[in-house]
Amino acid sequence: MMNKFESQQSHSKLDTNEGWVVQVYGSNRRLLCVLEPLHGWVFLAGCCMGLLLSVVWFNAARYSAPVEPMPPTEAPALQID
């Protein structure tokens, strides 16, 4: 008869289909952060969205009507009381 601990150990074999996890530790062996596959996909999606936005913005600025400069106006005279 197996106890709970033994049954959990037998089921905790390394599954290669789980993906990857990066754990970052500090010099004092404290866990600083954990990077999971979702973080990589979100970063990639953000890079793609930023590239798309910059291309659209560049093309919109390139083909928009030029803004005519305002004619220079005279500065109001200073009033001294």
Buried (B, 14 or more C-beta within 10 A) or exposed (E): EEEEEEEEEEEEEEEEEEEEEEEEEEEEEEEEEEEEEEEEEEEEEEEEEEEEEEEEEEEEEEEEEEEEEEEEEEEEEEEEE
